Structure formats: structure tokens, C-alpha cells
């Protein structure tokens, strides 16, 4: 079996026969052994329609789930039951055109790990959504891309139409909430190449949309779970939390220096407060952000972590002090300049510490391995 097509369904009795017909027409000229798996959670007569389809067509299989719900878990069930070397996931509502299947299959045969039809590359369109749905979709997509690094280079990371090699999901920890299974695959899957092809999202002809406030809440929970399960993303946010606490320490010390100790030189007050915050941040980052798993195996290199952190932080302190001093010279509020300097210094500090202070050669090799090549058609 070369290709398995997984289609989750919920109350789609008007569409299932039509999508099978269009899949067969799309693949009629392509030499390919394929199967179609419907994973059904319906509460209407869709199971009867699927049973009739399966009886008439040997390629069609379905399972009706009584005690489980959710598009994401339905797709994972389809992964488990399917037999194909390649897997394509699509919706049953005909908003994902089956006519793209030959192109997706060819890209997978060419060695691309993940193929994603995208509404947002040249030639694509999300015209099948109304203005409100477009806003919701854009917001959800941007939240995911900002939160999780692996999603940032994917233009349509929240889509439900994609193809992949089975090896991408083999032994992957897939635990989706709600309907954005592609994000789960992109974060936890094993792949090196992603190819996006344009497609026009179609308006729904039959059935009803499954969008709801509950699903939007599930999406936010899903983002949180993916973020926490991705060490490279979680580390940055923990670093920012430590840094935010350090900002409080920094500004309290700056205020003490300026208003209690009456230090008149703003630059010196900034340096002193930044040194106190630097010690605070090292202790938390060493124990929490990077933790024991990033303690360098070579003892003398471990001993250099504190000096390296001090060196990196000293550059950050210099940046912060410079910005604060410039604000003072311009007769702007020194604390505002201190805040801006902290933001700039934080970006520098995380990058440098991740690479030099707590990074090892094995970490760098793993980072190269995780680099994903994304191409567009």
C-alpha cells in the first residue's frame, strides 16, 4: 500500500460520497495503490453512509467512535489503522480539494518529508472563509508561529490538509487537543524537509462548520502543551521569566541607588543594579532554565560557566548602561532608558548563553539536526 488518505468526519453524511468520488477521479491517472480511512465521530446518519460506501468500494474503510471525540485524536487513530507508506490528511467537507493529491503524492515520492497545501504562498487563497473566520485563522496562526520556533517558517501551520512519510510520525509523541493536528506533527515529528504548494480554500457546500469557542480554547491549551513539550521553546520562555524577575531586582536596585543612596552618576547606578540582577539571573538560569542536563561533563568547562555568564552579561550590562546614559543625556527618564536597555540586552544574553555558557558540542550538533528546510512552489 503506497498511500493512505485519512479523513476525520463529524456529521458529514452529505459529503462523504462526493469526496470519495473526487479522490478517485483525481487519482485515476496515477498508478498508485491507495486506501481511504474515515474516522467518524458523527451523531447523525454518517456511519450508515460510510457503511454503504465501504460495502461498494474496497478502498474505503471506516471506524465509528462512540466514546472519543476530536479531530486531532481521530487523525492519530487514522495513522494507527492505515497501512500506506505515505499518508495524506484532509477534511471531509470538500474545502480541501482532492485534485491536489497527485501533486502531493509526487512530492512525497521525490523525497520531501512533509507536503503542506498552503493558502498563503503565491497562488493560494483563503477565499472560502468569511472576514471573521479569516481574522480568527490569522490570529491563531500568528499565536502559534510566535510561540513555537518550528512553526515560524511554515506559512499555513494551522491547516488541516497535509501529506507525509510514515517515518515522520513513527514513534512520535502525538497527543493533540482539538483540531490542529498538523502543529502536533510539525513539533514532534521526525523530518528534515517541508514543501508548501498553493491551493484555494473552498467554501463549504454542505454540512456545518465545527468552529466553536470551545475549540478556540482547546487551541490555546494545545499551544501551551506544545510549548512546554518543546525544550528549545520552553527554555526561551523560562529565560524570559527569570529575566522578568531580574528586571524587578534591577529596577529596585536602580531606584535605591538613585533615590536612597543618591548616586549621581546614572551610569554607575545602572552598572551596580545590573550586577546584582546578573548574579540573581545566573543562579536561576543554572538551576531552572538549563538545569542539570546542561551541566558541562568536563569539570573545568563547568567551572567556566559562571565566568562565561559574567562575560556575556557584562556586555549586556554595558548595553543597558549605554542606553540609560543616552536617555539621561537627552533629559529623558533614566528608568525608561534602563527598561529599553534591558530588552536589548536580554536578546543578546539568551543567544550568547545558549550557545556558549550552557551549550555543548552535542547541543550544537543536535541544533543542526533540527534545522528544517522549507521550500515553496
PLY file of the C-alpha trace (Angstrom):
ply
format ascii 1.0
element vertex 377
property float x
property float y
property float z
element edge 376
property int vertex1
property int vertex2
end_header
0.00 0.00 0.00
1.59 3.25 -1.12
-0.91 5.88 0.00
-3.38 6.13 2.88
-5.86 9.02 2.94
-7.14 9.78 6.44
-10.38 11.76 6.69
-11.92 12.59 10.09
-15.70 13.08 9.92
-18.35 14.57 12.17
-21.88 14.80 10.74
-20.73 14.84 7.09
-23.23 12.43 5.50
-23.84 14.86 2.59
-20.14 14.99 1.71
-18.57 11.56 2.17
-19.73 10.04 -1.11
-18.76 13.19 -3.02
-15.23 13.28 -1.60
-14.63 9.61 -2.42
-15.75 10.23 -5.98
-13.43 13.23 -6.35
-10.50 11.34 -4.82
-10.99 8.51 -7.32
-11.18 10.99 -10.20
-8.04 12.80 -9.02
-6.01 9.58 -8.72
-7.47 7.81 -11.77
-4.47 8.65 -13.95
-1.87 8.00 -11.22
-0.55 4.44 -10.83
-0.96 4.06 -7.09
-2.30 1.58 -4.56
-4.28 3.61 -2.05
-6.85 3.32 0.71
-9.27 5.79 2.30
-9.83 5.75 6.04
-12.77 7.66 7.53
-12.52 8.12 11.31
-16.04 9.07 12.30
-17.38 10.72 15.45
-20.78 11.58 13.98
-24.10 11.76 15.78
-26.22 11.66 12.64
-26.56 9.10 9.84
-22.97 9.48 8.60
-21.99 5.97 9.83
-24.75 4.48 7.62
-23.46 6.42 4.61
-19.91 5.24 5.33
-21.02 1.64 5.73
-22.70 1.79 2.32
-19.56 3.32 0.79
-17.32 0.64 2.31
-19.60 -2.11 1.03
-19.44 -0.72 -2.52
-15.75 0.25 -2.60
-12.91 -1.97 -1.36
-10.63 1.05 -0.95
-12.93 2.65 1.62
-12.64 1.79 5.33
-14.17 3.46 8.35
-14.41 3.24 12.10
-17.14 4.90 14.14
-16.01 6.03 17.59
-18.61 6.12 20.33
-16.62 7.27 23.32
-13.97 9.59 21.91
-14.19 12.96 20.19
-11.84 15.39 18.49
-10.37 15.87 15.03
-6.79 15.54 16.30
-7.35 12.22 18.03
-9.31 10.99 15.00
-6.31 11.66 12.77
-3.99 9.84 15.19
-6.41 6.90 15.08
-6.22 7.03 11.29
-2.42 7.00 11.46
-2.58 3.86 13.58
-5.03 1.99 11.33
-3.60 2.99 7.94
-1.02 0.90 6.06
0.36 3.27 3.44
3.97 4.31 3.04
2.63 7.84 2.59
-0.27 9.41 4.48
-2.44 12.35 3.44
-4.80 14.02 5.92
-7.73 16.08 4.65
-11.18 17.22 5.74
-14.42 15.67 4.52
-16.17 18.98 3.84
-14.60 19.44 0.35
-12.84 22.63 1.41
-9.60 20.74 0.77
-9.56 19.97 -2.99
-8.74 16.30 -3.68
-7.39 17.38 -7.07
-4.10 18.24 -5.30
-3.50 14.61 -4.32
-1.37 13.72 -7.41
0.93 16.69 -6.71
1.22 15.83 -3.01
1.98 12.21 -3.86
4.63 13.17 -6.39
6.40 15.46 -3.91
6.42 12.65 -1.34
7.81 10.25 -3.96
10.51 12.84 -4.69
11.68 12.55 -1.08
10.01 15.52 0.63
9.16 14.54 4.21
6.11 16.77 4.73
3.99 18.39 2.00
1.56 21.13 3.03
-1.01 22.72 0.71
-0.95 26.36 1.78
-3.42 29.19 1.43
-0.69 31.75 1.99
2.01 31.12 -0.62
1.77 32.77 -4.07
-1.14 31.21 -5.93
-3.01 30.21 -2.75
-6.19 31.71 -1.36
-8.31 31.54 1.79
-11.33 32.90 -0.07
-13.55 30.15 1.31
-13.60 31.89 4.70
-15.67 34.92 5.64
-14.00 38.00 7.12
-14.49 36.91 10.73
-13.15 33.41 10.13
-10.15 34.90 8.30
-9.39 37.06 11.35
-9.72 34.08 13.70
-7.50 31.97 11.43
-4.85 34.71 11.15
-4.80 35.24 14.92
-4.48 31.52 15.65
-1.72 31.13 13.07
0.31 34.06 14.42
-0.02 32.88 18.02
1.38 29.51 17.01
4.20 30.97 14.94
5.26 33.43 17.64
5.16 30.81 20.37
6.89 27.86 18.67
10.07 28.08 16.60
9.37 25.12 14.31
6.16 26.77 13.09
7.65 30.13 12.14
8.82 29.22 8.65
5.56 27.40 7.78
3.05 29.76 6.17
-0.01 27.57 6.86
0.92 25.78 10.08
-2.70 25.58 11.27
-4.06 23.93 8.12
-5.66 20.52 8.15
-4.50 19.37 4.70
-1.06 17.76 4.51
0.89 14.72 3.40
3.85 12.98 4.99
6.08 9.91 5.01
5.06 7.41 7.65
8.56 7.69 9.12
7.77 11.26 10.15
5.31 10.05 12.79
6.92 6.74 13.70
7.48 6.75 17.48
6.44 10.44 17.62
4.67 11.57 20.79
1.38 12.77 19.33
-1.08 13.95 21.95
-3.32 16.54 20.27
-6.06 18.66 21.76
-8.81 19.82 19.38
-8.29 20.24 15.68
-4.75 21.44 14.86
-3.04 18.08 14.35
-0.55 19.49 11.82
1.10 21.58 14.54
1.49 18.43 16.64
3.21 16.69 13.72
5.47 19.68 13.00
6.62 19.94 16.63
7.02 16.23 17.46
7.58 14.64 14.05
10.91 13.41 12.65
11.56 15.29 9.41
14.07 17.48 7.62
12.21 18.89 4.60
8.85 20.64 4.23
7.37 21.69 0.89
4.37 24.02 0.59
2.18 24.12 -2.51
-0.55 26.70 -3.15
-4.23 25.87 -3.01
-7.51 27.77 -2.88
-9.54 27.01 0.23
-13.08 26.24 -0.95
-16.40 27.41 0.51
-18.39 24.70 2.28
-21.25 23.31 0.17
-22.89 21.03 2.74
-22.78 20.28 6.46
-21.84 22.82 9.10
-18.62 24.30 10.46
-17.18 22.70 13.61
-15.65 26.01 14.79
-16.65 26.98 18.34
-15.36 28.88 21.37
-14.57 25.52 22.96
-12.32 24.62 20.02
-10.58 28.01 20.26
-9.90 27.36 23.95
-8.62 23.88 23.07
-6.29 25.50 20.55
-4.75 27.76 23.20
-4.32 24.77 25.53
-2.73 22.88 22.66
-0.24 25.71 22.07
0.63 25.69 25.76
1.16 21.92 25.77
3.30 22.03 22.61
5.33 24.89 24.03
6.02 23.07 27.28
6.91 19.83 25.50
9.42 21.57 23.20
12.67 22.13 25.19
14.10 24.65 22.72
10.98 26.86 23.00
10.33 26.29 26.70
13.89 27.32 27.54
13.46 30.74 25.96
10.25 31.48 27.85
11.69 30.30 31.17
14.72 32.51 30.46
12.35 35.42 29.87
10.53 34.68 33.14
13.82 34.66 35.01
14.77 37.83 33.19
11.44 39.45 34.11
12.11 38.71 37.77
15.60 40.07 37.24
14.09 43.26 35.84
12.29 43.79 39.14
15.54 43.24 41.04
17.35 45.56 38.61
14.84 48.40 38.84
14.53 48.15 42.62
18.30 48.40 42.93
18.37 51.28 40.42
15.77 53.15 42.47
17.71 52.50 45.68
20.90 53.79 44.07
19.27 56.95 42.70
16.84 57.91 45.45
18.20 56.38 48.68
21.95 56.25 48.14
21.84 59.41 45.99
24.35 58.13 43.47
24.52 60.99 40.99
26.17 59.17 38.10
23.37 57.31 36.34
25.80 55.02 34.52
27.34 53.81 37.80
23.91 53.29 39.36
22.92 51.27 36.30
26.06 49.12 36.47
25.62 48.36 40.18
21.94 47.40 39.83
22.70 45.28 36.77
25.45 43.38 38.63
23.03 42.42 41.40
20.46 41.29 38.83
23.18 39.37 36.96
24.02 37.21 39.99
20.33 36.59 40.61
19.76 35.54 36.99
22.74 33.17 36.84
21.59 31.20 39.87
18.06 30.76 38.49
19.17 30.01 34.92
21.74 27.47 36.06
19.21 25.59 38.17
15.97 26.07 36.24
16.35 27.32 32.66
19.13 25.00 31.54
19.27 22.73 34.59
21.43 19.74 35.41
21.18 18.25 31.92
23.24 21.19 30.64
25.94 20.98 33.29
29.07 20.55 31.20
30.50 17.00 31.50
34.05 18.35 31.69
34.62 19.79 35.18
36.91 22.62 34.16
34.43 23.67 31.49
31.70 23.55 34.11
33.83 25.85 36.28
33.98 28.33 33.40
30.18 28.65 33.13
29.94 31.35 35.76
32.79 33.44 34.26
31.31 32.97 30.79
27.91 34.09 32.05
29.54 37.10 33.69
31.31 37.98 30.42
28.12 37.66 28.39
26.15 39.57 31.00
28.82 42.27 31.16
28.23 43.02 27.52
24.53 43.18 28.32
25.23 45.47 31.26
27.25 47.74 29.00
24.40 47.84 26.50
21.88 48.62 29.26
24.08 51.30 30.82
24.74 52.92 27.47
21.05 53.18 26.65
20.21 54.51 30.14
23.02 57.08 29.92
21.89 58.24 26.49
18.39 58.76 27.89
19.89 60.79 30.75
21.91 62.95 28.38
18.76 63.61 26.36
16.93 64.56 29.59
14.57 61.62 29.24
13.63 59.46 32.20
16.57 57.23 33.14
14.35 54.31 34.26
12.70 54.22 30.84
16.14 54.02 29.24
17.05 51.26 31.67
13.98 49.26 30.57
14.82 49.63 26.89
18.42 48.65 27.54
17.27 45.55 29.43
15.15 44.41 26.47
18.05 44.73 24.04
20.45 43.06 26.46
18.05 40.16 27.06
18.05 39.19 23.38
21.83 39.24 23.34
22.17 37.32 26.59
19.87 34.42 25.70
21.53 33.86 22.34
25.05 34.01 23.71
24.37 31.96 26.86
22.51 29.28 24.96
25.46 28.87 22.64
28.48 29.48 24.87
27.63 29.27 28.59
25.36 26.23 28.67
25.83 24.93 25.15
27.96 21.88 24.30
29.17 20.43 21.03
26.43 17.79 21.21
23.83 20.54 21.65
25.16 22.32 18.58
25.08 19.10 16.53
21.51 18.48 17.68
20.57 22.03 16.66
21.96 21.42 13.17
19.98 18.17 13.01
16.79 20.04 13.94
17.23 22.62 11.18
14.26 22.23 8.85
14.45 23.14 5.15
11.20 24.71 3.94
10.55 25.22 0.22
7.64 26.70 -1.69
6.21 26.09 -5.11
0 1
1 2
2 3
3 4
4 5
5 6
6 7
7 8
8 9
9 10
10 11
11 12
12 13
13 14
14 15
15 16
16 17
17 18
18 19
19 20
20 21
21 22
22 23
23 24
24 25
25 26
26 27
27 28
28 29
29 30
30 31
31 32
32 33
33 34
34 35
35 36
36 37
37 38
38 39
39 40
40 41
41 42
42 43
43 44
44 45
45 46
46 47
47 48
48 49
49 50
50 51
51 52
52 53
53 54
54 55
55 56
56 57
57 58
58 59
59 60
60 61
61 62
62 63
63 64
64 65
65 66
66 67
67 68
68 69
69 70
70 71
71 72
72 73
73 74
74 75
75 76
76 77
77 78
78 79
79 80
80 81
81 82
82 83
83 84
84 85
85 86
86 87
87 88
88 89
89 90
90 91
91 92
92 93
93 94
94 95
95 96
96 97
97 98
98 99
99 100
100 101
101 102
102 103
103 104
104 105
105 106
106 107
107 108
108 109
109 110
110 111
111 112
112 113
113 114
114 115
115 116
116 117
117 118
118 119
119 120
120 121
121 122
122 123
123 124
124 125
125 126
126 127
127 128
128 129
129 130
130 131
131 132
132 133
133 134
134 135
135 136
136 137
137 138
138 139
139 140
140 141
141 142
142 143
143 144
144 145
145 146
146 147
147 148
148 149
149 150
150 151
151 152
152 153
153 154
154 155
155 156
156 157
157 158
158 159
159 160
160 161
161 162
162 163
163 164
164 165
165 166
166 167
167 168
168 169
169 170
170 171
171 172
172 173
173 174
174 175
175 176
176 177
177 178
178 179
179 180
180 181
181 182
182 183
183 184
184 185
185 186
186 187
187 188
188 189
189 190
190 191
191 192
192 193
193 194
194 195
195 196
196 197
197 198
198 199
199 200
200 201
201 202
202 203
203 204
204 205
205 206
206 207
207 208
208 209
209 210
210 211
211 212
212 213
213 214
214 215
215 216
216 217
217 218
218 219
219 220
220 221
221 222
222 223
223 224
224 225
225 226
226 227
227 228
228 229
229 230
230 231
231 232
232 233
233 234
234 235
235 236
236 237
237 238
238 239
239 240
240 241
241 242
242 243
243 244
244 245
245 246
246 247
247 248
248 249
249 250
250 251
251 252
252 253
253 254
254 255
255 256
256 257
257 258
258 259
259 260
260 261
261 262
262 263
263 264
264 265
265 266
266 267
267 268
268 269
269 270
270 271
271 272
272 273
273 274
274 275
275 276
276 277
277 278
278 279
279 280
280 281
281 282
282 283
283 284
284 285
285 286
286 287
287 288
288 289
289 290
290 291
291 292
292 293
293 294
294 295
295 296
296 297
297 298
298 299
299 300
300 301
301 302
302 303
303 304
304 305
305 306
306 307
307 308
308 309
309 310
310 311
311 312
312 313
313 314
314 315
315 316
316 317
317 318
318 319
319 320
320 321
321 322
322 323
323 324
324 325
325 326
326 327
327 328
328 329
329 330
330 331
331 332
332 333
333 334
334 335
335 336
336 337
337 338
338 339
339 340
340 341
341 342
342 343
343 344
344 345
345 346
346 347
347 348
348 349
349 350
350 351
351 352
352 353
353 354
354 355
355 356
356 357
357 358
358 359
359 360
360 361
361 362
362 363
363 364
364 365
365 366
366 367
367 368
368 369
369 370
370 371
371 372
372 373
373 374
374 375
375 376
